[in-house]
């Protein structure tokens, strides 16, 4: 199940895996960050918009990620359609 992780640490199950739904989860255009077993979707313009660092997502990805993110399994990503 996909999980939205907000930059304040709040987690919520996310069921809308349409392109529009994924964009809603990150509040903008999506950019995938590929991990070995998951895909983390971030806001493509997050750094330009000076969104706050998402500590939990950054730790998962071992790199700085900002804003609200959507964490999907590889299967969910492939079924939802790549961008």
N, C-alpha and C positions, 0 to 999 in steps of 0.2 A: 504494500500500500504506500502511495506517495505521501510524503510528510512535508508540510510547509514549516520552515523554521524562520521565525521573524528575528530581526536583529536584536530585539530585546530578550530573546531566548524562548519566547512562547512557541509551542509546537501545536500543530493542528493537522489532522488527517485531511488529505486533499484528494477529491474524487474526480474533479473535472480535468481530464488530461487532453482536452482539445487544445489547439494552439491558443485560442482566446483564453481558455482557462489557465493554461500555463503562464501566459502573459499577465493575467490578473494576479497570480500568486507572487510574481516578482515585481509587479507594478511597472511593466514596460516590456521592451523587446527582450527575448530570452537569448542567453548565450550558455551553451553547455560546457561544463567542466567534467571531463571524463576521469573516473576513478576505476580501479580494477573491477569492482562489483556493482557500482552505482554511477548515476549521472546526477550532478548537482546543477540545476538551472539557476543562473544569476541574471540580474538586470544588466543588459549590455552597456548601459550608460551609467552604471552605479558609481564608478569613480568620478566621472564628469559631473555627476549630480551631488557629489560629496555625501553619499549615503553612509550611515554608520557601519563600522566593522561588525560583521556577524561572527562573534567569537566561536560559537559551536560549529558552524559550517567551516570556518577557517581551520579549526583543529581537524575536522574530518578530512579536508582536502590538503592539509599541510601547506597551505598558502593563504594569503589574505583574501577573503571574500567579503563583500559589502552588501548591505541591504537584506531584504527578505529573500529567501531562497526556497527552491522546491527540490527535494531529494527523491529521486526515483530509482527503482531497480533498473538494470539494463533491459529487462524484458518489458517493463512499462514504457521505457523510452522508445524501444523499437516498435511496440504496438501502437504508441501514441503518434508515431510519425516523426521523422527527423526534420529539422529545419534546414 
